[in-house]
Amino acid sequence: MAALEASGNVTRKPNFAALGALTGLNPGKLEGIANGWVPSEKDLSRWLELRLITTTNNDMTVNCYLVWDEVSREATLFDTGWNAEPIWR
């Protein structure tokens, strides 16, 4: 782990079982993510008061969700992403 943190590269395959035990995460899912798994896109079109806002930084994408009540105009923002600029548009 120290080599990965220092350089961003690994010389051998991580021990996902040990890593999962240390972090409390599922080893199989950790390995899947390491092998390129990404979540499938979700169809949000049926939700009128929900918007997905995507921000990217250094080849990493973060999704942000804006939910609001049409009557009261109260809103909540989840997972605010890399920067707020796309939210204000």
Summary of the structure (lengths in Angstrom):
residues: 89
radius of gyration: 18.0
end to end distance: 39.9
largest distance: 55.9
contacts: 159
relative contact order: 0.11
helix: 29%
strand: 24%
